[in-house]
C-alpha cells in the first residue's frame, strides 16, 4: 500500500502541474472561452469512456500491468502537450491523457484487493489523501514553472515536468509494485464466457445498493465540482479576489482533505460504518455549500469551505469503500471503473450546470442548488441505512456467485 500511495501521489502531482497552464495554453492558440471549456472537458470525457475498459482489463490481466501501461501513456501525453504547436494537437494530447487515466480505477481496485472489509475505508481514504496532495502540490509547481506572465508563459516546462513525474512513478511501479490480484481469481474471470461476463456486469450494476451508491457518488461529485468551477468567479464578485487568494483557499481545503482522508476516515468508518459516514458527509457538504452565499467576511467563508471540504473528504472514500464491499473479487476492477466513470461524468456535468445557474440566475444559485441536492442525498441515504447495513452484515451482494 505505501508504494501505491507514492505512485498515485507522484502521478497526480504531474496531473496537477498542467491544470493552471491549460487555459493560457489554449488562448495562446487563439481559442475562445467556449473552446477553452471544451479542452478542459476533453480529458474528463475520454477518461469517462476509458475507465470501464481499464477496470475490466485489470480484472483480466491484473492491476499492475494496467497501472504501468497507463503511466507510460500519461508520460507520452504530457510530452505531446509540451510539443503542441496547434490547437488540434492540444486537444489530442488532452484526449490521450484522459484515456490513459485508467490508473486511478486500477488503483482503487488494487486497494480493494489488498484490504479487508474492516480497513477498506482506511485504504480508500489513503488514495483520497494522495489525490489531495497531488492537487495541492501540482498546481503550485505548475504555476511556478509557467511563470506569472500569461502572454509569455513557459508552456513546455510544466508539461515536461509532468511527463518526468509519470516516468518516475513508472520506474517505481516496475521496481517495487507487486501484483495484487491473485492468479486464482484471474483464472476464474478468464474461464467465463463473454456472455456470462456481460450478465455478471449487468447484475453488478443493477444490484439495488451498488447502483444506488454509484448514483450517490455522481451527485456528490456533481455538487462539489460545481463549487470548484464557479468559486473563483463568485469570490471575485464577493470579495474582489484574484487567482492568488483563491489558490491559498483551495490549498487550505486540499490540505484539510488530505489529512481527513489519510488519517481520520478509517477510524470514523470503524466507529460509525460506511453508510452513516455517507449520510454525515452529505449533510456536512450541504451545510457548507449553503453557507457560502452568506459569507460576507473571510472567517465565515473559511468556516463554510471547511465544512464543505470535510463533507466531501468524508463522503468520497466512504462511498468507494461501501461500493467495493458489495462487489465480489472478480468484479472489483470493473465496478470501480464504472464508479470512476460516473464521477468523471459528474465533473463534466456539474460545472456546466453550475456555470449556467451562475450566468442566468445569479452568483449564489449554484450553491443553493448544490445544498439542496446534497440535503436530498442525505435524506435518501439515511433512510436506506437499515438496508445497507443489513446487506453489509450478510457480507454480500446479489452479484456474488454461490
Phi, psi and omega in degrees: 000318179301320181291323176296316178303314181296318180297316181293320179300311181299317181297318183283335170297317177300317177298317182292333181301321186274352184300309180289348183277324194299312181300318180291324179298316180295318179293332175300329177266021176067027177283139175277174182304319180296320179291322175301317178298321178295321178296318179295326181278339184301315180302310182295324182293314180290329174295320177301317180291324189272335188303314178296324179299312180294319179297316179295318179296323179293333174292329185271317186249354179110160182286320187301311180299324179292316178301314183291318180297317182290328176294317177297317178296323178297319178300318178297319180297320179292323177297316177299322178298318180294329182264006183300131179239354178220167182294322182293330176292326176295316175301314183297318180296318180289325177296316178295319178300317178294319179296326182274009179276018178292348179297336182288312178295325177294325179294318177297319178295323177301316178299316179299325179292325193254008178238159175269171177301325185289325182249019180298316181296323178297317179296317178296325178296325178296319177294322175298321177295324176298320175301312182301314180296319179299320182278349172276309186283317187303303182300324179296315179295318180298316178296322179295317181290323182286330180094168186276346186266111182293338182280320182246036182292153176272103183275340186276317186302314178298320181295317180290327175296319177297319177298318179298321178293322176296322177294320176300314178298322178297315180297317177299318178297317178298322186274328192232341185278126178262154177292137182259340184265120186292154178298327180298315180292318179297322178295321178296320179295311185287342180279348181279151176286161178298321180296319179296322180292321178297318179296319178296320178300314180294321179296322180297316184282331181271355171305130189302323184280320179295313178299319179298314183291324176295321177296320177296321177300318178299313184294320180296316179292322177304312182292315184288323178295326175296321176298311181300320186287329187253351188296320181299319178294319180296313183293329178294320180284327184277319186237356185072028183283156172243193183300323185297312181295320178296322178298317179298317183293316181290331174296319177299315179295321179296318178297317178300315180297320180296319180294317182294311184287332181279333185230336189259327188299318181301316180292321178295320179295321178298322183280316188253336185092152183299320185299314179292325177299321178299315179295316180297317179297319178297319179296316180295318179297320179297313181295314182298315180294322180294329181288336186302312181298339182264006181277100178263357180218162181297317179302318179294320179295319178298321177296314181299312182291326177296313181295316179296316179297319177298317181300312182290326179293335178273314188290325185295305178292328179296320178293315178300319179293315181299321179293313184295330180290344183253014181235139181287168187300325184289343186245008183302309183297318182297311184287325174297324176295319178295318178299316179297323177297319180297315180289328176294318178295327176296329178283349170268313185285322184300307178298324179296316179295313181295321179297321178295317177299317180301316184286320191257341182239346178123162189292338183271343189293328176301328182279324173299314181295317179298321179296318179296316180301313183287331174295319177296318177302314180302316181296314181298315181293318181298320179290335181271354185304315180302319179290319179296317179293323178296318178298319180294317183296328178277002173071020184196200183205157184291350179280347180286144179271148180293000000 
